[in-house]
């Protein structure tokens, strides 16, 4: 399976980079993992709704340019479907079983994802009704992907 995470913004925090590198290394035994970053837009402090939509559209265009046409796209969005770790593992296993070997997870910027990116998504996934920093979501997502592979292989994992 080839899994890509296409995300807005460049990571700067050393602790996040270290965690992401650790899970990427662990995942290399199970799948090919790519993390693709696209530039984020500066959001004015008192941006209007129109300005925010334009920012999401520009970021969305960059995200869409990095998604292969034959990929199964899962957009991370607060309004997405919530799953347990076991349900998430079963979904990844199902995708692999039915020939969806290219899976792309999309993480938007601080304003979220554009309508165009959401329209391209084959499904949406939410980790919580809470809002998390988009940089932290990369680490959380990688940990859950790793946990999913461990669950699917019957290997021990923390519950």
RAURLIN-V771553 format. One record per helix or strand of 3 or more residues. SS is the DSSP state (H for helix, E for strand). FROM is the first residue (numbers start at 1). TO is the last residue. Records with the same first field share a line. If there is no record, write none. Layout:
BEGIN
SS=FROM-TO / FROM-TO
END
This chain:
BEGIN
E=2-8 / 32-38 / 72-82 / 102-107 / 123-126
H=14-27 / 49-65 / 85-97 / 115-120 / 134-152
END
